[in-house]
Amino acid sequence: MGSRQGSAAFGQPWQSSHLLLLVPAALIVLITASDILAPTDIILGPLLVVAPALTAWFEGPWTTGGMGVMAVAGQALSGWHFGTLFTRPLIVQMIALAVLTVLVVVLCVVRDRRTRQLAQVRSVAEAAQHVLMWPLPSRLGTLQLASVYLAAEDEAEIGGDLYAAARTDSGARVMIGDVRGKGLSALGEAALLLGAFREAAHQHASLPELAGALERSMARYLADFEPDDEAEERFVTALLLEIPDDEPLVRMTSCGHLAPVLLGPDGQVTEADLHPAPPLGVGLQGSGGYPVDVLSFGPGDTLLLYTDG
């Protein structure tokens, strides 16, 4: 959920990419020299196209174009050595090399433009997600909290996972959930549920009442969608927890969410036995349909809440 930044890390990509430029430059020198030293019936000049193509892999269009110019110059040098600089075959080879370089440069421009667009979209989406997902406090009363957000796939940081915690008069309430779907489409449901929880956690005496309030919020939200907008496919699995200050236990109401794992001070691992209700958003309006499960939770115990990614 965080990032590490520093001047040293900023300089490393710049240095590595410029060191890599030595590879295509060395190829130009090697191919040109080999073409000059090789017998006249062996033509190596067309291999110079490898240099700009390789440069495009790690550099931008300007550097790639410059490497293409160097490749054409190498081919011209070879033609000058053999006295074939202005002959038709060599001119055709040089034109072909220049055309291929231009095509590679165009591909670099398109790639860089799409990369910038994707980076902008991701930055906006991640900023929106960070606004929604407030950092959890390190402590709520007698309860210590810690959180980490790990994407299921590399480069996938935008999802429908959500979590929140609130301090009440008698203890702490925690919610973790998983919106069906990923990406920007899941942020609307996540924003709704997080806002509803932060308000309703202080207004309802029991977890079933809290779950009912969240379900009603989801129902009002989904009512704005037309039937062909797949409203029936929108739901959120959630786990609501209540940890009182004066009792060594945790009360839980599961709305189709995964059961937490309890790690005791002796290292024993136990999965909580829950009686889950349907997910939020499927139409269970009353509070009577939300069971409450109780788990012993004393000093030194650790409770792991998680989603399936």
Secondary structure, 3 states (H helix, E strand, C coil): CCCCCCHHHHHHHHHHHHHHCHHHHHHHHHHHHHHHHCCCCCCCHHHHHHHHHHHCCCCCHHHHHHHHHHHHHHHHHHHHHHCCCCCHHHHHHHHHHHHHHHHHHHHHHHHHHHHHHHHHHHHHHHHHHHHHCCCCCCEECCEECCCCCCCCCCCCCCCCEEEEEEECCCEEEEEEEEECCCCHHHHHHHHHHHHHHHHHCCCCCCHHHHHHHHHHHHHHHHCCCCHHHCHHHCCEEEEEEEEECCCCEEEEEEEECCCCEEECCCCCEEECCCCCECCECCCCCCHHHCCCEEEECCCCCEEECCCCC
